[in-house]
Amino acid sequence: MNKIRWSPEAVERVKHIKEYIEQESPAAAYEFAKGLLAQLENIALYPKIGKTAFRKTYPNLRFLVWKHYKIYYEYKEAEAAVEVWGVWDARSMIPVCRE
């Protein structure tokens, strides 16, 4: 299985989503976190499962749709790692910019 690494932006994004859900339902927030981690474990096992995104700019960037979220990640085959870039609501615009 590939390692899973989180960008600082991804950690903050997921934290905010979880806190938002928690306002209405702590149980739903727990299920969100549990489900997201399960999806990431699946991505770590099968890193090419997601669709490519922004192929010209970021050739290894992929995304997987889960519920109404898009999980953006970069597969780093040489490092046997998957780096989570962020989790966004699929119904909103996605600002992808890395330096």
C-alpha positions as CSV (number, residue, x, y, z in Angstrom):
1,M,0.0,0.0,0.0
2,N,1.2,3.5,-0.8
3,K,1.8,6.0,2.0
4,I,-0.8,8.7,2.5
5,R,0.5,12.3,3.1
6,W,-1.7,15.3,3.7
7,S,-0.9,18.8,2.5
8,P,-1.4,21.5,5.2
9,E,-4.2,22.9,3.0
10,A,-6.0,19.5,2.9
11,V,-5.8,19.1,6.6
12,E,-7.4,22.6,7.1
13,R,-10.0,22.0,4.5
14,V,-11.2,18.7,6.0
15,K,-11.1,20.2,9.4
16,H,-13.5,23.0,8.3
17,I,-15.8,20.6,6.5
18,K,-16.0,18.4,9.6
19,E,-16.6,21.3,11.9
20,Y,-19.4,22.6,9.6
21,I,-21.1,19.2,9.6
22,E,-20.7,18.9,13.3
23,Q,-22.8,21.9,13.9
24,E,-25.8,20.0,12.7
25,S,-24.9,16.5,13.6
26,P,-21.8,15.2,15.5
27,A,-22.7,11.7,14.3
28,A,-22.8,12.8,10.7
29,A,-19.4,14.5,11.1
30,Y,-18.0,11.3,12.5
31,E,-19.4,9.3,9.5
32,F,-17.9,11.9,7.1
33,A,-14.4,11.5,8.7
34,K,-14.7,7.7,8.8
35,G,-15.9,7.5,5.1
36,L,-13.2,9.9,3.9
37,L,-10.5,7.9,5.6
38,A,-11.9,4.7,4.0
39,Q,-11.8,6.4,0.6
40,L,-8.2,7.4,1.1
41,E,-7.2,3.9,2.1
42,N,-8.8,2.7,-1.2
43,I,-6.9,5.4,-3.1
44,A,-3.6,4.3,-1.4
45,L,-4.2,0.7,-2.6
46,Y,-5.3,1.7,-6.1
47,P,-3.8,5.2,-6.7
48,K,-4.8,5.3,-10.4
49,I,-8.5,4.8,-9.6
50,G,-9.2,8.5,-9.8
51,K,-9.6,10.5,-13.0
52,T,-6.8,12.8,-14.1
53,A,-7.2,16.5,-13.5
54,F,-5.3,19.4,-15.0
55,R,-3.2,17.0,-17.0
56,K,-1.0,19.6,-18.7
57,T,-0.2,21.5,-15.6
58,Y,-0.2,18.7,-13.0
59,P,0.3,15.3,-14.8
60,N,0.1,13.2,-11.7
61,L,-2.9,15.0,-10.1
62,R,-6.1,12.9,-9.9
63,F,-9.4,13.2,-8.2
64,L,-12.0,10.8,-6.9
65,V,-15.7,11.7,-6.4
66,W,-17.1,10.5,-3.1
67,K,-20.6,11.5,-2.1
68,H,-20.7,15.2,-3.2
69,Y,-17.0,15.7,-2.5
70,K,-14.0,15.6,-4.8
71,I,-10.8,14.3,-3.3
72,Y,-7.8,15.7,-5.1
73,Y,-4.5,13.8,-4.8
74,E,-1.2,13.4,-6.4
75,Y,0.2,10.0,-7.0
76,K,4.0,9.9,-6.5
77,E,4.9,6.5,-7.8
78,A,8.6,6.8,-7.2
79,E,7.9,7.6,-3.6
80,A,5.1,5.0,-3.2
81,A,3.0,7.9,-1.9
82,V,-0.3,9.6,-2.4
83,E,-0.4,13.2,-1.4
84,V,-3.9,14.6,-0.6
85,W,-4.2,18.1,-2.0
86,G,-7.6,18.8,-0.8
87,V,-11.3,17.8,-0.5
88,W,-13.8,20.1,-2.1
89,D,-17.6,20.1,-2.4
90,A,-18.1,19.0,-6.0
91,R,-20.9,21.6,-6.3
92,S,-18.4,24.5,-5.9
93,M,-15.5,25.9,-7.9
94,I,-12.1,24.3,-7.1
95,P,-9.1,26.6,-6.7
96,V,-6.1,24.5,-7.7
97,C,-2.8,26.3,-7.5
98,R,0.5,25.0,-6.2
99,E,3.9,26.7,-6.2
